[in-house]
Amino acid sequence: MIATKIFNNNALSTVTDDGKDAILLGLGIGFNKRPGDEINEDKIEKIYYVQDNMQTKFLELLKNVSSEVMDASQKIISLIPGNEGKFNNKGILSLIEHISFAIERAEKNVFLPNLMLSDIKIMYSNEFELGTKALDIIDEICHIRLPKDEAGYIALHFVNMQANNNLAYDTLKFVKGNIDLIKECYGLELDESNLNTIRFMTHLKFLAQRIFKNETYQDDKMIEMYDYLINNHPKNVEYLEKLNEYTKKEFKYKLDKPEKIYLLLHLTKIL
């Protein structure tokens, strides 16, 4: 293979024999090399194939990210089930940037508190566990220990990569808004370790995802329970009215009656 561009001593680009643009990483692979030089294939440690529409972004990223960060990112990405470490997703590029900036901030003793960390732990427990493992990888390769808050941020990147959009952030925003309304209307602090609380927040997560995917849920058999649930607690009407205002303002969505019923069914268990 022939080098087409040299980024640093450990990274260069090439065109493979089958005509694909690729980024090669390896210790010393780019040392004293120029475009057009033959590549020592024994030095190739990682090969990344980049989709055409993201090649420019990836190449710009590579200029500003250390080989250690790239190596750590590759190992972190491999934690995602079914992912082979190919940089063909905007979310993956976003994750690499986040890791790089998080390390830069940590080196300057600047840390961003994750105000949604407790919600992430409950709603995306599997992704948060992977995020915790990611911190271990960063510590091992980049020799810096990032705080637990970063495990939450990385977990959201994992969720978004699999959804290929901003579903994770919008879902958390929806759930957080609901929790704030519950505190306001019922004066209730949710116990995050309580099984019914976990079930309620999981229900909120899936409700939010249906909203953002423009899916609706219908169950005519449950309609007859609506009046009973509305009258089951004096604050239920206030909660639903404020929730409707919130969802219309923030997400342009109006909850239908079956969705309200299932919300109140779960909420009744923790009041």
ZISUL-V399241 format. One record per backbone hydrogen bond with DSSP energy under -0.5 kcal/mol. NH is the residue of the N-H (numbers start at 1). CO is the residue of the C=O. Records with the same first field share a line. If there is no record, write none. Layout:
NH = CO, CO
//
This chain:
3 = 37
4 = 13
5 = 13
7 = 5, 11
8 = 11
11 = 8
12 = 24
13 = 5
14 = 22
15 = 2
16 = 20
19 = 16
22 = 14
23 = 48
24 = 12
25 = 46
26 = 10
29 = 26
30 = 9
31 = 9, 28
33 = 30
36 = 3
37 = 34
39 = 1
41 = 39
43 = 40
44 = 41
45 = 25
46 = 25
48 = 23
50 = 21
51 = 87
54 = 51
55 = 51, 52
56 = 52
58 = 54
59 = 55
60 = 56
61 = 57
62 = 58
63 = 59
64 = 60, 61
65 = 61
70 = 66
71 = 67
72 = 68
73 = 69
74 = 70
75 = 71
76 = 72
77 = 73
78 = 74
79 = 76
80 = 77
83 = 80
88 = 86
92 = 89
93 = 89
94 = 90
95 = 91
96 = 92
97 = 93
98 = 94
99 = 95
100 = 96
101 = 97
102 = 98
103 = 99
104 = 100
105 = 101
106 = 102
107 = 103
108 = 104, 105
109 = 106
110 = 105
111 = 109
113 = 111
115 = 113
117 = 114
120 = 116
121 = 117
122 = 118
123 = 119
124 = 120
125 = 122
128 = 124
129 = 125
130 = 126
131 = 127
132 = 128
133 = 129
134 = 130
135 = 131
136 = 132
137 = 133
138 = 134
139 = 135
140 = 136
141 = 137
142 = 138
143 = 138, 139
144 = 138
146 = 144
150 = 147
151 = 147, 148
152 = 148
153 = 149
154 = 150
155 = 151
156 = 152
157 = 153
158 = 154
159 = 155
160 = 156
161 = 157
162 = 158
163 = 159
164 = 160
165 = 160
170 = 166
171 = 167
172 = 168
173 = 169
174 = 170
175 = 171
176 = 172
177 = 173
178 = 174
179 = 175
180 = 176
181 = 177
182 = 178
183 = 179
184 = 180
185 = 181
186 = 182
187 = 183
188 = 182
190 = 188
192 = 190
194 = 191
198 = 194
199 = 195
200 = 196
201 = 197
202 = 198
203 = 199
204 = 200
205 = 201
206 = 202
207 = 203
208 = 204
209 = 205
210 = 206
211 = 207
212 = 208
213 = 209
214 = 211
215 = 210
222 = 219
223 = 220
225 = 222
226 = 223
229 = 225
230 = 226
231 = 227
232 = 229
233 = 230
236 = 233
239 = 235
240 = 236
241 = 237
242 = 238
243 = 239
244 = 240
245 = 241
246 = 242
247 = 243
248 = 244
249 = 245
250 = 246
251 = 247
252 = 248
253 = 247
255 = 253
260 = 256
261 = 257
262 = 258
263 = 259
264 = 260
265 = 261
266 = 262
267 = 263
268 = 264
269 = 265, 266
270 = 267
271 = 267
//
